[in-house]
Amino acid sequence: MRGTSSGGGPERRIRGAFADAQVTGWLHAIDIDSGNEVAVGAETLVSTASVHKLCLAVTVQRLADAGRLDPAERLEIGISERTAGLTGLSMLRDPVAMSLRDLLALALTVSDNASADVLLERVGVDAVNTAMRQLGLGNTVAVHTTRELIDSITEDCDGDESLLQLDPGVLTRLRVLDPLRTNRSTPREMTSLLGALWRDEACSPERAEELRRILSLQVWPHRLASGFPFDDVRVAGKTGTLPTLRGEVGVVDYPDGGRYAVAVFTRAARTAVRQPAADAVIGTSARFAVDHLRALRSPA
């Protein structure tokens, strides 16, 4: 039997946690097997930032299933064509040759912008949107590459990104903060995508397992995973970050077989790059939601 919690106990705690962290937040959590859920603004369109790399990853696997690309295909990636970033190929100084599946691993585990854009140029934005529509995710839309996203921020800051820290009014000009003009989804559609992936519905079982394994190797522990500091609980997820925006979507697997898809997106009023409370509340709010869903699974 499916139960929806909307406005009662866990929602009050989650909204209170968002308020304490001085963010606006949106959350959807669902028991993948029972369908019980917790929703706080779950239908709200949000800018997905690097969370959208999960949509790209699913698309790559679906195309591989259809025989339209070979995951072992190797590409030469020069220096000048790489998208800027702090991790993976983005930070390397020499030419690299790498397979599509290894690029996929870097895009998910360390959120490498260069790897993601090489893959996106290989498959095309239209293919990502087609895959999402085929999965019934009509509000999950890819608009541009990561390079184009970064370039738009620079353009909207008139070439001086330091203005983001000095003049909060600049934020109103950033297209990437407007879900209607950037890569977007909703918390509910993100958990739907995760649920399909964990049920082997998003792609073939073999390729779904590969994505689940890679997502469990994500290196960032300070958001979703921070709410579940247990050695026997596995958290697999993908983060996303933009000025004032932080988010993560993922699945929390318990040793008793319980598995819960969670999507949390937040927006802060402050423009500071480092906001530990805004990061931590993603884990805190997810824990409140999952604890409630686990209580619903317990026998009376």
Secondary structure, DSSP 8 states (H G I E B T S, - for coil): ---EE-SSHHHHHHHHHHHHTTEEEEEEEEETTT--EEEESTT--EE-GGGGHHHHHHHHHHHHHTTSS-TT-EEEE-STT----SSGGGG--S-EEEEHHHHHHHHHHS--HHHHHHHHHHH-HHHHHHHHHHTT-TT-B--S-HHHHHHHHHHHTTT-TTHHHH-GGGGGG-GGGSGGGSSEE-HHHHHHHHHHHHTT-SS-HHHHHHHHHHHTT----SSGGGG---TT-EEEEEEEEETTEEEEEEEEE-TTS-EEEEEEEEEES---S--HHHHHHHHHHHHHHHHHHHHHHS--
